[in-house]
Amino acid sequence: MKLSTTLLAVTDINASVGFYEALGFRRQQGGGALAFLSDGDRTFALATKEIAGGMNGAGSVSTAAPATLLVSFAKTNGEVDEILAKASSAGGRLVRPAADGAWGGYSGSFADPDGNVWLAINNPALYRG
């Protein structure tokens, strides 16, 4: 078994696509209630909460804070700051300002319009390019 993609359940598919396009992702395919976006290397999906609920078999998706943390590795502390600034400018909410971590990395986090939390981190020991 392998992890093929990540699907984020969203409230407003068009607003979410616009948010991620403002961060530099490109829409690859999909329309209506489902969209696939790519950074040129990796692809993830967005689906309305109704569609995602049908896919997971539960019929609905919780509106509670997501338990998944999405991670974007950065090459420098400055790139972490740029990611957080770009997300804020695009309509995201800053969850935690960037700072040095106890483990030696530099990171901060933001939430997309649906509350999905992203961690932007620079830690040479973890960077996966």
JOHUVEN-V597969 format. One record per residue. N is the residue number from 1. OMEGA is omega in whole degrees, -180 to 180 (* if undefined). Layout:
BEGIN
n->{N N}
omega->{OMEGA OMEGA}
END
This chain:
BEGIN
n->{1 2 3 4 5 6 7 8 9 10 11 12 13 14 15 16 17 18 19 20 21 22 23 24 25 26 27 28 29 30 31 32 33 34 35 36 37 38 39 40 41 42 43 44 45 46 47 48 49 50 51 52 53 54 55 56 57 58 59 60 61 62 63 64 65 66 67 68 69 70 71 72 73 74 75 76 77 78 79 80 81 82 83 84 85 86 87 88 89 90 91 92 93 94 95 96 97 98 99 100 101 102 103 104 105 106 107 108 109 110 111 112 113 114 115 116 117 118 119 120 121 122 123 124 125 126 127 128 129}
omega->{175 176 -176 180 174 177 177 176 -176 180 -177 -174 -178 178 -180 176 178 178 -177 174 177 176 177 176 179 178 -178 -178 178 179 -179 -173 -178 179 175 -180 -177 172 -178 180 -178 -179 172 -176 171 176 176 -179 179 180 179 179 176 -180 -176 177 -178 -180 179 177 -179 174 177 180 -180 179 -179 175 177 -174 174 178 178 -179 -178 174 178 178 175 180 179 179 -180 179 -180 179 178 180 -178 179 177 -180 176 -180 179 178 179 179 174 179 -179 -178 177 179 176 -176 174 -178 177 176 175 -177 179 177 176 -173 177 173 173 -173 170 175 -176 179 -177 -172 -178 178 *}
END
